[in-house]
Structure formats: structure tokens, C-alpha cells
Amino acid sequence: MRNFIYILVLIVSTNLYAQSGIENDELFLKYEQAYLNMNSQNEFNNYEQAIKNFYTSFVNYKDRSKFTKTKDKERWLNKNYSKLNLNSATEALNLYNALINSKAIIDSKNKVVEDTRNELLKKYDVNLVWETLQNRIKARK
């Protein structure tokens, strides 16, 4: 029984020591900042608004389906902008480019988080990384 208690204390102290080590790790701090930056509502709101602005401009579902199936979307918009509730091909292309650009911003932030996380997982356990991140986020609130 005494050995069991010693083992339990050893495990708990090891976990506490490991977590305190990760909290001060520059790579973890970079990951935490990238994670918080990735979850910025502003980019997601911009992306959702761009989706709404672009896809609500289609007059009917068939045209929208044709657009999504085409490989050269900019060419399709130049030729078929009249099938959208827009005044010009330029307006259609601007809405489409806003959609693509806002998606690219989100994707680049996700990539930074993913790359940093993969580096962290070479040093630390996945559960430790996630739990430490969640604890630090809760402590910020």
C-alpha cells in the first residue's frame, strides 16, 4: 500500500513538473499565440460574409452547381456573370476573390498552428499539449 502511494505521488509530481516545463517552452508559447490568433472571430466572420455575399448572388441552384463543378471559375464568372444578381464580371470576380482571400488567410493561420503543434509533439505528449493549452486559455478568462 505504501508503495502504491509513493508511485501515485511520483506520477502526480512528474505530470506537474512536465506541465510547468511546457508552459515556459518558447515553442509552446508560439503555439498558444498561433492558436489564439487562429481562433480570431474576425477572420471567420469575414469568411462567412464573403461566402454569403458570393453565393447569394446566384439566381438559381443549377447555375451555382455548374459554377462549383467548373475547373476555371474565373473564366466561368467572366462568361456567365449575367446568371448572378450582379452588374458586371468585375463585381463577380471581386466577390469571388474576396472569398478566396479570406479562405487563404484562415488556411495560413491553420497551417502555422498545425506546423507548430507537430514540432511540439516531437517533444511532448499530445494530451499534455492539449491540456496545458486548455488550462492556460481558461486561466485567461
MORA-V934629 format. One record per pair of residues at least 4 apart in sequence whose C-alpha atoms are under 6 Angstrom apart, sorted by sequence separation. I is the first residue (numbers start at 1). J is the second residue. D is the distance in whole Angstrom. If there is no record, write none. Layout:
I_J_D / I_J_D
//
This chain:
31_35_6 / 33_37_6 / 34_38_6 / 41_45_6 / 49_53_6 / 51_55_6 / 52_56_6 / 76_80_6 / 77_81_5 / 93_97_6 / 97_101_6 / 111_115_6 / 113_117_6 / 120_124_6 / 127_131_6 / 128_132_6 / 81_89_5 / 78_89_5 / 59_84_5 / 58_84_4 / 57_84_5 / 57_85_5 / 54_95_6 / 50_99_5 / 47_102_5 / 38_109_5 / 35_113_6 / 34_113_6 / 31_116_6
//
